[in-house]
Amino acid sequence: MIYGNKLRLTSSGDSKHTPAPLTGSTGHWSCAGLSSDPASTNPEPGMSAQPQPWRSDASVQPLSPFEQLREARDILQQEGQAVLDLGRRLDATFCAAVDCVVNCQGTVIVTGMGKAGHIGRKLAATLSSTGTRAQWLHPAEAVHGDLGAVSADDLLLALSHSGETEELLRIVPLARHLGARVVSITAKATSSLGRLSDVVLAMGHCHEAGQLGLAPTTSTTVMLALGDALALVVSRSKGFTRQQFALFHPAGALGQKLRCVGEIMRQGDQLRIAASSATVREVFVNMRSTGRRTGAVMLVDEEGRLSGLFTDSDLVKLLESRRDDRIDGPISEVMTRSPRTTWPEAPLGDAIDLLSEFRISEVPVIDREGRPIGLIDITDVIGLMPEEKVE
């Protein structure tokens, strides 16, 4: 049964129970008088009702929308400023940390407890996707056997704002005993963790955001930004390419954008290609294509090189402007000369950028001799376009 905020399991035959239960019970266990209202429960004799920590104080006045926005902006400004301040303080120690990661012959093993641990998980994922073999190691699990994942070729990357996290201080000496080097991200190089490390990336003390200033906020933001900087500078130092990134990230919209244009482009019988010397009428009367119809005709010179582009929209503009006479003239006079083009080996994201930046609907794909071999149509990549272009 319940007295005050405490739950006691009692039976009707329990002689030690003196207060009468709030509801009857006959020979079996009961939870009597359960209520969500603290005022409706009776405290156990000699005890006062305890406050429930998950309940807000009724005297606290809710913030107005203006106050909510003001506080949110203050928090963002505080965290952003802390990142900028750290950027100005970076020195040769950062370069030493980069060298440690670049020269690591094994795996970068990232570890940390609590909120720093969550940042560590993300950092391990960022390293892995940008060309550095990395894995996450939970400090508590490490001392129960998972430390066997560490070898002399590995690098331990330890995260702790205070630098005094007990679980980390237990595993760092063990990792060093196994031959691994240690790089730490912590507030001060003079902390216990800093003194155990080969290289210390000192963040400096961070004042946490919010009215209470207790929850890890500014410190984790700075830690995340510093970890990202380390991972991306290492990636560039290794010469990591977009093609390699695409290999590690084949799924999702990002993976699609990193595919080659040649994998997506329309080609063969799906293309409309004509001589630039023909008339507009001849081009459209004689044009035949199978499959999905493209919205543009690619025009070529006598050597088969791309010389211009004429779209369905261009034809509509001729008719709307009452320039019907141009239909029986050379299409070269009304085509778009030297249109934007791309290569089959280029990332699809580059072609999407062309469509968006120049507000066009088709991008011809040419070979090294300038001959059209494909076409990217906006309808093929509409789901990957920036929202402003789609609108």
C-alpha positions, -999 to +999 in steps of 0.1 A: +000+000+000+011+036-003+018+060+026+028+095+014+050+089-016+063+055-006+051+022-019+050-006+007+039-041-001+018-054+028-006-082+034-037-082+055-019-105+080+011-082+085+011-075+123+037-048+119+015-026+099-004-002+122-020+025+100-052+014+083-049+009+046-066+034+024-084+006+006-094-028+018-073-059+012-081-095+021-051-118+024-032-107-008-007-080-017-022-046-026-011-011-037-038+009-020-046+045-023-024+051-054-030+087-066-011+111-089-020+140-065+005+143-036-021+160-015-043+130-017-018+106+000-012+102+037+024+103+050+037+075+070+034+082+108+064+103+119+073+112+083+063+142+062+053+139+026+084+140+004+084+163-027+084+145-060+114+157-080+097+153-113+070+177-104+076+214-112+071+240-085+036+254-089+050+289-080+073+289-111+058+312-138+061+299-174+083+319-197+066+341-223+074+334-260+097+365-259+116+352-229+119+317-244+134+331-276+157+354-257+170+326-235+175+303-265+194+329-284+216+336-254+224+298-251+233+296-288+254+327-286+272+314-255+280+280-270+290+295-304+313+320-288+330+292-268+337+274-301+351+306-316+373+313-286+387+278-288+395+283-324+416+313-316+435+294-289+445+264-311+483+259-313+509+234-323+495+208-299+465+204-323+490+195-351+507+170-328+473+153-322+467+153-360+501+136-365+492+109-339+459+101-357+474+101-392+503+079-381+482+054-362+488+020-378+459+004-360+425+017-348+416+050-332+396+039-301+374+066-288+362+065-252+344+087-227+317+086-200+283+102-198+276+131-222+313+131-233+308+094-242+279+104-265+302+129-282+328+102-284+304+079-302+297+105-328+334+113-332+342+076-338+315+076-365+329+107-381+364+093-382+352+061-397+333+078-425+362+102-433+389+077-438+402+068-404+395+034-389+378+040-355+356+023-329+339+033-297+349+017-264+327+021-233+350+026-203+329+005-179+328-024-204+366-020-210+375-030-175+353-061-178+371-075-208+366-052-237+400-037-232+412-067-252+402-047-283+432-024-276+466-032-292+500-016-294+492-002-329+461+016-316+455+051-304+432+058-275+413+091-278+398+099-244+372+125-238+364+141-204+357+178-196+369+175-160+397+152-168+389+134-135+364+108-147+371+077-126+363+052-153+387+068-178+415+071-152+413+033-147+416+023-184+441+049-197+471+034-177+460-001-189+459+011-225+493+026-222+506-007-207+493-024-238+514-001-259+487+023-272+493+060-274+468+084-257+454+116-270+429+133-247+403+161-251+398+177-217+396+211-201+431+213-186+464+197-195+472+195-158+442+173-150+447+137-141+437+126-176+460+152-191+490+140-172+484+104-184+482+115-221+508+118-248+490+147-263+464+169-247+438+190-266+429+215-239+395+230-243+397+253-214+370+255-187+336+259-202+307+276-184+277+255-191+246+272-206+212+278-192+199+293-160+213+266-138+246+261-157+248+225-146+240+202-176+268+195-200+260+219-228+288+244-237+314+218-229+299+191-251+294+216-280+331+226-278+342+190-275+321+180-305+335+209-326+370+202-316+366+165-325+351+174-359+380+197-366+405+169-357+387+143-378+384+165-409+420+179-408+432+143-405+410+133-434+424+161-456+460+152-445+454+117-457+441+129-491+406+114-485+385+120-516+348+124-523+348+091-542+361+073-511+335+090-490+308+078-514+322+042-510+316+045-472+282+062-476+262+046-504+228+051-489+204+081-484+202+114-502+239+121-495+249+088-510+228+095-541+245+129-546+279+112-544+271+088-572+287+094-605+267+113-631+272+084-655+252+061-632+221+084-633+222+101-667+198+094-695+216+079-725+213+060-758+178+060-773+165+082-745+185+112-759+174+137-785+204+148-806+202+167-839+224+187-862+226+224-854+222+232-892+187+218-893+156+240-889+135+239-858+107+223-877+129+196-891+143+188-857+109+182-841+093+165-871+121+140-876+129+135-839+121+101-825+131+087-791+122+057-771+117+056-733+111+087-712+111+119-733+138+144-724+129+181-722+158+192-745+174+186-778+212+185-778+226+201-810+259+191-825+282+205-852+296+186-882+321+168-860+295+157-835+306+180-807+279+197-786+273+232-799+240+242-782+208+232-765+172+238-774+145+230-748+108+225-750+105+258-731+124+276-759+099+263-784+070+276-763+086+310-760+089+312-798+052+305-802+041+328-773+062+357-787+046+352-822+079+344-838+065+315-858+087+324-887+118+313-867+104+277-867+115+273-903+149+289-897+181+273-885+178+260-849+213+273-843+199+309-844+176+303-814+194+276-794+214+283-763+250+283-772+277+268-750+253+254-724+264+243-689+278+207-691+292+180-669+312+148-672+301+112-666+327+108-639+316+139-620+296+135-587+259+138-592+259+166-566+279+188-590+252+184-617+225+192-591+244+223-581+244+234-618+206+229-620+200+249-589+225+277-593+216+286-629+179+276-626+180+253-656+162+220-661+187+200-682+225+195-681+242+178-711+268+152-703+298+152-727+329+131-732+364+144-733+360+153-770+329+174-763+304+149-777+271+145-760+267+111-744+240+117-718+217+142-701+207+149-665+171+160-664+157+178-633+128+153-631+154+126-624+168+143-594+139+164-581+140+147-547+176+157-543+172+194-553+174+222-527+139+233-516+141+268-531+147+252-566+118+228-563+095+256-553 
